[in-house]
């Protein structure tokens, strides 16, 4: 039964790792990976010496940290609220409505946002223009770009993220709640001393995984929402790699950045796992 999963990781994750050689070569499409010339760490030097690298790294880290700080708590909060609902049909309706947006692509989400915030025809923009006589252009506002990403991410993924915590809540022994009631504990006390400790391990696990992907920052969402006026606050490493690797066909530099991200991600996951164990958690391994 494990064979299909093992084959998947071997074929799609381990075999392609041979392509990391591109990061140390001046890749040529005609010569191929093995025939291209070795350049050592020249591609890494190109990346780190780029005047845009500091801005890209700052934007990537900020967006990732904002996602960790503001996107994980709504998942827990929604799961706790759903766990307290006793009317089952109402609970199922809320679950379906809340995790439905997760299955929408970011293209569709951007289309919905555009229908509200488009400068000329958006519902909110039109209402604002009628009320104040001023044009509202939030899609190209540098101060609003990051909050916009966070708000759309929360709307899209909170419902689905809550499912993981609901699964953890269902594994809590119901006898603990019965014993707490006998001892006179109310709902808040039960939540603080039983519910939250029951999902702590899951929270720590998801936190470690998010820390490992701290240099990703959600390429698809950022690339779709990004425009020239918000490059200063919205351009991240992945969007720069896409432009450099796909649009300019500079695959070597793109591979060097990918290699750099993988190393940093491994170090962060390993470190976060160590810290989790130091604090009394089980970590990932």
Helices and strands as residue ranges (DSSP letters): H 3-9, I 10-14, G 15-24, E 25-28, H 32-35, E 36-38, H 42-48, H 53-84, H 88-100, G 101-103, H 106-117, H 123-132, G 138-140, H 142-170, H 174-182, H 187-190, I 191-195, H 196-212, H 219-225, G 228-230, H 231-234, H 237-242, I 243-247, H 251-278
